[in-house]
């Protein structure tokens, strides 16, 4: 049986102790402080930081120690502190970009953060394998690293 990649939607949810305003700011402005650049980046050990440029048209950019820039995506919706949407193509050309939407909903004294990653069909034959890789990757990046920073 063949897997239909256009139906693939990757969803991750995490509850954090920070209010939505702080969680949104940390996810965007503070991305360079919690993103695991040494393992989840184009440059890996050469990665120096990740910069999230705010607003529609803003870029998500990895900067390496030797001055290279790798564009990971572009902001397509910007609704602080509730929602953002970005294209996503780290290490690939923009023609392969998927879409990542992140929502920040009040939950008690904290925030429920939900990430939805779609558009896998743009990767063609590689879609299912890349999806499987991101399934664990987003769990670590958002579910562990971002959550730990937001709960600190």
N, C-alpha and C positions, 0 to 999 in steps of 0.2 A: 504494500500500500504506500502511496506517495503522500508525503506531508505537504499540506497546502500552506505555504509560507505567508500568503496575504492575510490569513486568519490569525497569525501569531500576534499576540499582545502580551507584553511582559509588564506585570504589575508588582510593585513593591510598596508595602506600607510599614511605617514605623511611628510609634508614639514617642515624643520627646517632651521633656519638662519645660522647655522654653516656650514663651508665648509666640504666636504667629509672626509678629513683627521681628522679633529677635531671630527666630528660626529662618525666616526668609532672608534676612540680612546676612546671617552666617552662611547659608547655602550659596549666596551670590557673592557679596563683597568679601566674605571670609573663606571662599573656596580654597585658596592657596594655603590656608592653615590646617585644613582637615583632609584634603584630598590625598590619597596615598600615591604620590608622584613616583616614588621609587619602584612601584610595581604596576601601576595603572596609568601609564603615560606612553607617549611615543618615544621620548628620550630616556626613560627609566632612570638609571643612576645619574644621567646627565641633566635630568629635569630639575630646574631651579624653583619654579613656581607655576601656578595656574592663576590666570586673571580672568575674571568674569566682568565684562563691560556691561553696565546696566542699560536698560531701555531697549526698545525695538531697534534692531540693527546692530546691537552690541555683540561683540564676539566673545567666545570662550577660547582663550589662548594659553597654550603651554609655552613657557620660555625656558630655554636650556642654559646651562652654565656658559656655553660658548656663544650665546647670543642668538641662537636660532629661535624662530617662532613657528609653532604648529597650531593652526586653527582647528579646533575641535568642532565648532558649530557657531550658529548665529541665533540670537534671540528673535523670535517671531511674535511673541505675545508677552507683555510685561504689565502685570496687575498687582503690584505690591500692596499688602503682604500676603495675598491669597493665592496667586497663580503666576507661573511663567511657562512658556513653551520655547523650545529651541530645536534647531536642526542639530544632528549629531553624526559626526564623521571623523573621529580622531584617527590620524594615520592614513586617511583615505581622501579622495577627492570629494567635493561637495555634491557631485552627481549621484553619489551612493548614500547621501544623508538620510538617516531615519529621523523620526520626530520623538522628542522627549518632552512630556508635560509633567510639571511638578506642582502639586496643590498643597496648600498649607491651611488646614481647617482647625479652628479652636476645638480643643478636647479637654474638658476639665480645666485645670490650671496650665495645661500645656498645649501641644499641637499634634495633630495627626498629619503626617507628611505622606503623600501618595505620589509615587513616580509611575508613569505609564509610558512605555517605550514601544513605538509602532513603526511601520514602514520597512519591515524586513525584506519585502519583495525586491527592494532596490539592490540587494546584495546577490540576487540571482541564486546560483547553485550553492553559494556559501551561506545562505541565510540561516538554515537550520543549525549549522555548527556555530555560527557567530551568536545566534540566539542563546544556545546552550551555554556558551562562554559568558555572556552578559547576565544570564540568570544568576549564576554564582557571583559574578562581579558586582552587580548592583546590590546584592545582599550584603556583601562586605563593605562596599564604598558608602552606601547610604545607611544600611541597617546596623553597621558597626561603627565605622569611622565618623560619619556625620552625626549619628545618634550620640556617640560618646562626647563629641565636641559640644553638641547642643545641650547635653545633660551636665556638663562641667560647671 
